[in-house]
Amino acid sequence: MSTFYICATPIGNLDDISKRLIETLSNVDEIYAEDTRRANKLLSHIGIKKSVRSYFLGNENKKINEILESVKDGNSIALISDAGTPLISDPGQELIKVLIENNIQIISIPGPSSILVALTLSGFDTDKFEFHGFIPKSGKNREIFFTSLKGLKNTLISFTSPKRLIKDLNEFINYEIENEIVICREMTKKFETIYRGSAKSLLDELHELDIKGEITIVVSKSDIPETLDIDIEKAADRLLGFDIPKREIAKILSSVSTFGANEIYEKIKDS
């Protein structure tokens, strides 16, 4: 039976490639990749000569029918991303849904993950954690992201770019977020570097450095104080009687309850 393979590739060190992945890429009929140049570099490293077709954020929807028809014609296909596991902050979700709807056999070949590598390096709680993709660049989503960190109940992992790292750290300070942070740069590569501390101490350390490469940020869960036995709705009604912004009311009530600031804000925003 023709099969579609979701293939996780090394996140930096090419020696992390598995025997199973090599066998899969050697045997499939077609390979689709986010960046054909990076894919060819990987294939060259493992001695495979095979043409690679593009599949990236800009053309993913256009490629769905092409891939579906190819699999139906009996071809086995592998999908790889620039690094790590496809679909994780990368295109491919809609494609997989379509393949499932058409009863196509799908196999995921596991491999290195920057999310799990960063988590295990952090020293933070690994029992429960959240992955939030890339830190939003701007707008309401960015505000929601940083506001939610005040009452973070689990370790959080996110990506950012070297160009936005300093701006993101400043945002931690603007929102008075005191959680410990671990910044993982170029994991598994020759110049892998790990930075640890508060947003302020990290800014002091990094503001004059020319940071380059892949960046993964891990944020410790918040030290949530014991909650007070208060009636949140009644307290919100009281505070709404004063000239206090609703976002501030939500933050205040979140700090003394088990409710998140966003959850409280959604309840009172139209009051």
N, C-alpha and C positions, 0 to 999 in steps of 0.2 A: 504494500500500500504506500502511495506517495505520502510524504510527511513534511510538515512545516516545523522547523527547529528554531527555537529562540535561544540564541547562543551568547552566553556571558563571556566576555573577553577580559584579559588583564587590564587593570586600571592604571598601569604604569610599567611595571616590570614584566617584560615579555616572557621571562622564565616561569611565571606563574601559570602559564597555559597548561591545560590538562590534556592527558592522552586521549580522553573521550572527545574533547573538542577537536583535536587534530583529526581524529578518525571521522568525525561528523563532517567537518569542512572538506575533507578529502573525498568523501563519498557523495555529497549532495550534488545535484545537477546545477543549481544556481545559488548565488550568494547575493543578498541585498545588504547594503551598508549605508550608514549615515554619512560617512566620509570615505569615498572610494580610495583616496590616497592613503589614509591611515590603514584601511583594510588591506591594501596591497602590501604595505609595510609588514603587517602581521603575517600575511600569507607567505611573503618572501622569507620571513624569519623561520617558518616551519616547513619551508620547502614545497609549497603548494603553488602551482601555476594555474590560475583559473580567473576568468573574467568576473568583474564585480559590477553590479548594477546599483544605481543610487536610490536611496530611500531616506528622505530627510523631511524636516518639518514643513518645507514649502511644497513638496510634491507627494506627500504621503497618501492623501485621498485619491489622487489621480492614479496611483500605483495599485490600489486595492484590487480592482478588477483584473488588472494584468497579472498579479500574483495569484489570485483565485483561479483564473483560467489556466494558468501554468500548472498549478497543483492538480487541478481536475484532469489535465492532460497526462498526468502520471509523473510529473517532475517533483523531486524532493528539493526543498528550498531552505536555506539558512538565513536568518536575519541577525546581523551584528550591529552594535552601536560603536561610537568612538572608543568607549571604554566602559567596562562593567556590564550590567544587565540591560538589554533593550527594554523599552517601555517605562523605565524608572527615570522620570524627568526627561524622557525621550519619546519620539513618536512611535506608534504601533498599537495603541489601544483599540482604535476603530477597526484596524485590520484583523486583530485577533477575534473581535466580536463577530465579524463577517465570516471568518473561517469556522468558528464554532457553529454559527447558524447553518453553515453548509456541511457540517459533519466531517470536517477535515481533521485528520489526526495531527495533534500538536504535541511536541515534546520540548521541554525546557532543559537546556544543558546548564547546570549551575556552575558558578565560578566566583572569582573575586568580586567583592562589593565594597565600594568606598564608604557606604553607610555603616556597615558592620565593622570595617577596619577602624573607622573613626570612633565608633561607639566603644569598642574594646580598648582603644588607646586612651580614652577620656578619663577613666577612673570613676565615672559617674554610675548611677544606678542603671543596670542593664536588664532588670526584671521587666520593666515596662518602659517603652520609649515611643516617640512619635517622629515621623519623617515628614517634613513640610516642603520638600522640593527647594526651589530657589527662593530666597528672601525677596518678596515683592519689591519692585523698583520704586514705585510711587503710588499715590492715590490712596483710596480707602482701604484697599487690601493691605497696604504697607502699615497703615495705622492700626488695623485690626490685628495684624501679626504681632507688632510690638506691644500693643495693649494686652494681648493675651498672655504674654510672657510674665506678667506680674504675678499671676497665680498658677504658674506652670506646675502641673501635677506629675509630669513624667519627664524624663530626659528628652531633649529635642535635638534633632539633627537637621541641618539645612545646608544648602549650597549657596555660595556667592562668588562673585568674580573679584580678581585682584583690584580692579578699578573701583569697585564699590565697597571694599572691605572697610576702609577708614570711615566712610560715610555711615556704614551700618553700625560700627562700633560707637560712633558719636550718637547714633539714634538710641542705643542702649542707655547711654548717659542721659539723653534728653527725656526718656521715659522713666528714669530713675530705677532701672533694672539692675539689681545687684547680684544676680546669679553668676556663678563661676562659668567661665567660657574656656573651651579648648578649640584652638584653630589648627587644623591639620592641612599642611601644604605639601603638594606633590607626593602623596602617599605611595609607598613601595618603590619610588624612584630614587636615584642617586642622591638628590638633594632634599629628601624628605625632611621636613622641619615641623616640630610641634611646639606651639606657644600656649601657655596656660596662665590664667589670671582673671581679674575683673576687667570690665570694658575699659576702665580708666588706666589700669596698669598695662594693658595690652596696647592702648593708644600711645602711651609713653614709650613703649618698646618699639612699636612698629611705624610711628608717624614719619620717620625719616628714612625708612627702608624702602627699597624698590621691590615690592612684593610681586612675584610672578607665579604662574602655574595654577593648577587646580586647587580650589579652596573648599574645604568642608568645615562647617562650624558645629560644635556640639555645646549645648547649653544645659547646665544642671537644673534639676527641678527646683522649684522655689521652696524656701523654708517657710511653710505655711503655718502661721501661729494657731493656737487653739481658737476655735470659733466661739463667738459669743451667742448666747441663746436669745436672739432678737427676732422680731417679726419684720422680715425684709420689706414686705409690702407697706406696712405702717411706717417704717423708717423712711422708705422712698417717698411716700406721700408727705411726710413732714419736711424732708429736705427740698422737695419740689416747691415748697412754699417760700423758699429763700432764693436769692439770686445766685444760684449755683448751676453751672453748666451740667447738663445731664450726663455727659461723659465722666465728669468728675464725681458725680453722685454714684455712678456705676462702679468707678474705681474704689471709692470709699467703702461701699457696701460689700464689694467683692473681697476687700482686705479683712473683713470681719465675719465672713461667711464662707460656705462651701460653693457658692455660686460664682461663675466666671463673670468678669466685667462685661463682656459682650452679651452674655445671657441676660444680665440685669438691664443693660441698655436697651436691648430689643423689647423688653417689657414696658419700659417707661418712656421710650422715645416719642410716642404719640400722645403722652399725657399732657 
